[in-house]
Amino acid sequence: MEVLPLSSGRNRKEILIQLVTICNKLDRFGVFGAYSKGLKWIEMLETNHSLTQKEEWQVNEMKALLFNERGNQEEFLSIWYKLLKQYREADMPEDIGKCLLTIAKHFVMLEDYDNALPLYEEAYQLAVEHEFVDLRKSSGIMLIKYLCEAGYYSKSLEYYNQISQEMTSNSSVQNEIVKNYMELNKPDNARIYLSKRLLSEEGSNKIVLNCMMAETYISEGKEDSASAFLDRAMKAYNEKCNYYQRKGKNVVLPNCFLSPCYLFADLLWKKGKIQQASQYFMIVEPLMKEMVKTPVRMELQIKALTNFSSFCRETKQYEKALDLLARRDSVLQTYLEFKAKNDKKNYAERLKIQELKHELNESEDVNRINTHVAAICIFLLVISVAATFKSISMYRKLKKQGAVNYRLQGMIKKCDEGDMPESHSVSMDQYELLFWQALHKVRDEQYFLKSDLTIETLADVLNTNRSYLSVSINRFCDKGFSVWLNNFRIQYAEQLMRENPSIALKDLPEQCGYATAGTFVRNFKRCHNMSPSEFMNKILIEQTLPKVEKTFLTTH
């Protein structure tokens, strides 16, 4: 900062870039004033200096990080989306991958896995194609973790099998791998995985792995095996305690004991072993009452406190049962308040992101139109200078105008032949005309059965752009393209299920235009507040009851 006033030209630009870099790092360490100074240097750079493309990218990335630290997500995402577009145009795969991971991470913070997972998958495919080892590993780990969070257990394991060799020293995904196997009802596979990890791990990780191994046996009701691994975990914990006590330090019971111990106590209780069950509940009682801040640990505490209070009530420890219930209700209230606040914040952020993406798309359309207009103006200028081509130019212009009018008449005629009301055919604006064309294609010609149908491809079919089509659908349906399209698919699915109640549910998504079963189930629940299998059972009951009643009346 002292050298800056004495510098000029290229040296001044380099010093400013270094100052921005330093302020960016200081801001991440929480140094007061670093944020405002960083933006000040950036403004000086952009106003007074000509930046190369590489320098502009570097400065924009640092600006985005400063905005992110201050929670200015609109500016943060806007910059990263623009950088992503520029990196794509410049064919810079490594920087594209960095952008994809950054944007995906933000969607994960909002628990918006539908938007995050495609970005992680694109980054992973990019890493495989260009042999970027670090990008492949980081994007693969994120896919394993968040596919599991979103309920895509088989797909999560597929990615794990692809990068397992690169994760020999990584323990951050072990919970997800075990959860995948357990959710797929494959406890043996979970135990094989945990056994391999136990052979290579030491210290605290060994405690965690033994607790997880015990939990796989508890789910099958195998008391002896579960007890053996819980004892091993406790032995490893005691050894750790003794080691640290000799150094004058205390060690608290790790949170990994809570789930297996209360579940094992519950198993013993059901088998009538009250004394042993009480011991295991007592071991983890401090963990049940510990003040925690993460929703996952709160959920675990709520389950454990509920089970322990039921046990105390059953064994006539009424005062303790009431105390545990009071603690459970307190944790539950905190959990619900946190979830409500978080859900409200996430929903607001998602709406902002949708608006941002819409604005970016509109901006791209405007730029594209401006580019076309500029090109046409230059073309016309050249034509006007070349007097010998004037007659040819006029001929082409008239021919082109005639073709446009002919195509417009054909489109209107096609709409008139559909189910559009006659009252609309005369006084129809361009958006309404476009909506009826889209409805005819999607509903009547069953374009909704195409699994690869997007608003962009439909816009191409209708000779328009995605922005005009989006506005048309929103104006006349009061919903976005995705919801509008999925409603047709779900209606078709309901029709198929009613016509053929014995239809195989696994084949239904593909028949209705869905690429994945998960997307089909999610949209079906949105429309019917129940899963496809529950809806099928409802149909079977509706169709079976009249027959049963008729048979009953006939026989009696």
Phi, psi and omega in degrees: 000329177288324182285332188306312181296338182271351185263167178203164175061223185297322179299319180297318179298316180296320179295317179299318178297320178295320179297318178299317179299315180295314180299323178299315180291318179297322180297322179292336176272002176082021179286126184296136176088347182295324181298308183293322178294320179301314179294327178296315179295322179297317179298320178296320178298310186289330183277318192253355186227148176269117183262141170290167180301317181296318178295321179297317177299315181300313181295319180295322177297316180293324177297317179299318180295322176297317178297321182295318180298332180263006177077014178274078189289329181297313178294318181302308182290323180302316180295316183293323177295319179293320177298318180301316179297316181293320178294324177295314181297326180273358180055061179243083189300323182294318178288328175299315179300318179298316178298315181301315180295320181295314180292319180298320179301322179293319177296324177297320178302329179270005183058031180260078185288335179299325178271329184286315188298317177300326179292317177296321179294321177296318179296321180294314179297323177297318180294320179294316183297321184255005177059047173270102187296311183296317179295321179297317182292311183294316179291325178296317179298317179297321179295316179302314185292310189273339169294322176295315179301323183275356177093010178265073191291316180297317181294323177300317179292327177300315179292324178298316180297331180285328184242012184301327180294332181272001185242026183300330182252011184254121182251005186289342183250006186298323178298320181293320181296313179297317180299319178302311181297318182292320179293331177273009179059046178233066183296330179297317178297321178298319181290324177298315179298314182293325179297318178298319180293323180297328180291333185255346185263158176221169172065223186300323180298328179294323177298311181300314183295321178294322177296319179292322178298317179300321182294328178294326178283327179298321181298335178261002180074021181270091188297312186297313181295318179298317180298320182297317182284328174294322177297320179296319179296318180293323178296315179297323178293317179297320177298320178295318179299313181299320181297315183282331177295326176296336177266004179079023180242149177259148178236126178272158180295126181296149181296340181296344180281338189300306184297306182295325183290315181288327176292321179292321177299320178297320178296315179297319179300316180295333179271005176084009181266075188296315184299312181293321179299317180300320180299315182290324175298318182294326181302317186257009178303317177301324179291329178293327185261000181293143177284119181235162185241342184270141181301324182298314180290327176298316179301317180296317179298318181299315179296315182295316180296323178297314180295317182294320179294322176297320178297315181295321178295320179294325182264017173066028173263069191294319181297317179292322179300318179294321178298317180293321179294321178297318178295319179301315181294325178295315178295320181297318179296315178299318181297314182293321177296317180297314181296318181296315179296316182293318180296320179295316180296315181297320181296317179298319180294322180295320178297319178298319180294320178299316178297318180299313180297322178296317179296320179296320179295318178296321179298319178297320179296317179297316179298320180295318180295316179299320178298317180295318180297316180299317180297319180295319180298316179297319180298315181294325178297316178296319180297318181295326178291320181275089185298331183294340181260010185297314181296321178295320180297316180297320180297314181295320181296316179295320180296318181295318180297320178296321180295320179297314180297320180296317182293320180297319179297321179296321180294317180296319179298320181295319178296320180297331180281350180273209183258029179283134179299146183294329182295341182268343190291337183269303184262064184248128177276174186295327181290319179294318177301316180295322179297316181293326175296316180296317179299318180298316181292310188287312185275306187286320179267006174056042173295339181295345179279353178278116184293337182263013182288124175234169179296330179292314181293323178294321178298320178297318180299323183268007179058045177221191175244166188295328183294312179297319180294318179298316179297319181298312182294317179297323183291318187260351177240347182058033176206161181284169182301316185298313180295317180302313180295314183293332177297319176298317181295318181291322176299320179293320178298316178299319179299314180297319182292323179288324180286328182221084184297344180268008182298143180285121183296332181292336180270346188295316181304314182295322181293336183261004175098012180264140179278332181227149179292326182299317180294321179299311182298316182298316180289326178295317178297322178299320183279323190243357182057029175201160181284164178302322181293321178293321179295320178298317178299321179298316179297315180300319179294316180300322183277336184273323185303312179302322180294319180295317179297320180296318180296318181298314181295324181293317184282338182249000000 
